[in-house]
Amino acid sequence: MLRIRGTVGDLPVDLTVEMDDGDWAKLGIQFGALTPEQTSDRATAAKPQAGRHDAVWDIAQDLLRKAGHMSGPDLLGQLEGLAGSTAAGKRLMVRMRHSANVRVESQGDAPEYHWVE
């Protein structure tokens, strides 16, 4: 499920979109997380496909990788939108903090998340 909150002009918007694993894979392709070949390879692989949460995790990592670095509040906002809720966004933040590809630096009031190869 993907939740989109915000405004269009002065009108508040709160939209929930339900997505299956195929939809998440297509979204990953749009963000450059997966190529169409990788998607078809996953479908034909002997091991089970990654679940929705793994697809969200892949997209979350790709988001920070492409940005290079983000402030904690900015990253949390992106992850909340991606995951569909504040709680799920916070779980992704914790996972991000403990990832070997992420370095977290204290920058005043908010931490800065940096992608490292």
Secondary structure as the mmCIF struct_conf table of DSSP 4:
data_model
#
loop_
_struct_conf.conf_type_id
_struct_conf.id
_struct_conf.beg_label_comp_id
_struct_conf.beg_label_asym_id
_struct_conf.beg_label_seq_id
_struct_conf.end_label_comp_id
_struct_conf.end_label_asym_id
_struct_conf.end_label_seq_id
STRN STRN1 LEU A 2 VAL A 8
TURN_TY1_P TURN_TY1_P1 GLY A 9 ASP A 10
STRN STRN2 LEU A 11 VAL A 17
HELX_RH_AL_P HELX_RH_AL_P1 ASP A 21 GLN A 30
TURN_TY1_P TURN_TY1_P2 PHE A 31 GLY A 32
BEND BEND1 ALA A 33 LEU A 34
HELX_RH_AL_P HELX_RH_AL_P2 PRO A 36 THR A 44
BEND BEND2 ALA A 45 LYS A 47
HELX_LH_PP_P HELX_LH_PP_P1 PRO A 48 ALA A 50
HELX_RH_AL_P HELX_RH_AL_P3 ARG A 52 ALA A 67
BEND BEND3 GLY A 68 GLY A 68
STRN STRN3 HIS A 69 SER A 71
HELX_RH_AL_P HELX_RH_AL_P4 GLY A 72 ALA A 83
BEND BEND4 GLY A 84 SER A 85
HELX_RH_AL_P HELX_RH_AL_P5 THR A 86 ARG A 97
TURN_TY1_P TURN_TY1_P3 HIS A 98 HIS A 98
TURN_TY1_P TURN_TY1_P4 ALA A 100 ASN A 101
STRN STRN4 VAL A 102 GLN A 107
TURN_TY1_P TURN_TY1_P5 GLY A 108 ASP A 109
STRN STRN5 ALA A 110 TRP A 115
#
